[in-house]
Amino acid sequence: MTEYAARRPLPTSPFKARTEAPPKRFAVGDRVTHDAYGLGRVIGVEGDGDTAVLVDFGSRQVRVTPPYGPMHKL
């Protein structure tokens, strides 16, 4: 079995190295959209926003935990 060293991306390469997106941050009062629940408003934040957020979607309140992939700030 041959092992290869990790390739170093060249600065002039058209294939950019993947970088991680910054973590999503939400504050009380933010309007959000969720893929499963729809439109809502953040009504509570646990910790610095890295623990969970409480969102009011009108018909229900949902505690959403990271990663916040399906939820986006409007």
BELCORGI-V504461 format. One record per residue. N is the residue number from 1. SS is DSSP state (H for helix, E for strand, L for the rest). PSI is psi in whole degrees, -180 to 180 (NA if undefined). Layout:
N,SS,PSI ; N,SS,PSI
//
This chain:
1,L,130 ; 2,L,133 ; 3,L,138 ; 4,L,145 ; 5,L,151 ; 6,L,136 ; 7,L,140 ; 8,L,125 ; 9,L,136 ; 10,L,143 ; 11,L,-23 ; 12,L,3 ; 13,L,138 ; 14,L,-12 ; 15,L,93 ; 16,L,147 ; 17,L,144 ; 18,L,132 ; 19,L,150 ; 20,L,140 ; 21,L,148 ; 22,L,150 ; 23,L,145 ; 24,L,138 ; 25,L,135 ; 26,L,148 ; 27,L,159 ; 28,L,131 ; 29,L,-12 ; 30,L,137 ; 31,E,135 ; 32,E,163 ; 33,E,140 ; 34,E,139 ; 35,L,-34 ; 36,L,-34 ; 37,L,-18 ; 38,E,-147 ; 39,E,145 ; 40,E,179 ; 41,E,135 ; 42,E,126 ; 43,E,-7 ; 44,E,147 ; 45,E,128 ; 46,E,135 ; 47,L,-141 ; 48,L,22 ; 49,L,-3 ; 50,L,-4 ; 51,L,-56 ; 52,E,161 ; 53,E,147 ; 54,E,124 ; 55,E,134 ; 56,E,114 ; 57,L,17 ; 58,L,-67 ; 59,L,-17 ; 60,L,161 ; 61,E,133 ; 62,E,134 ; 63,E,115 ; 64,E,128 ; 65,E,156 ; 66,L,153 ; 67,L,146 ; 68,L,40 ; 69,L,-52 ; 70,L,2 ; 71,E,134 ; 72,E,143 ; 73,E,140 ; 74,L,NA
//
